[in-house]
């Protein structure tokens, strides 16, 4: 298996950047387009465990559209072959000083393009 093929890494980075833009702009249609439209898609969040795209959509629709701005750091994207990748990043929000978020996404190339098939988001106190 080839790790981090440059062209595949560039494709996933572009999809990851689209996701980040959509998240901070609360672009629900774009967020939806970037997740696998399937009952097996999973998103574990800071206070919720979401099983299936319908639960993910409902969570996003109910979430307040404010306080979503954030800065990323330590982003690592690793591709495995041509059709799978994992993106990991830390994030900080001005609205929650002293806390650091952690996000991991499993991306899969599907016939309709790169999609998040599983995600995990958590927030911890800033390490000392």
C-alpha positions, 0 to 999 in steps of 0.5 A: 500500500502506498502512503501519502501519494501526492495527488491523493493527499492533495485531493483529501486536503482540498476536501478537508478544507471545504469541510472546514469552510463549510463548518465555520460558515454553517453551510449545512448543504456543503457539510451534508455533501461531504459526509457519506449519505448512509445509515452507517456513517458515525459522528461522535461529538462532545456531547452526542453519539450520532449514528447515521446520516439522518442523526448527523443532519438533525444535530447540525440543523438544531445546532446554533449557528454562532460561535463556530469560528476556530483556528486549526493547528497540528493538522495531519492528513494521511492517505492509505492507497488511493481511496482512504484517508484519516485527517486529524487536527486540533482546534481552538475557539475564541468562545472557549478559551482554555479548551482545545478541541480534537477532531479526527475524520475517516475519509473514503473515496466513493463513486461520488467523491471523497466523503467522511464516513466516520468522525470524532470530535472532543474538547479537553482542558488546555494541557499544562 
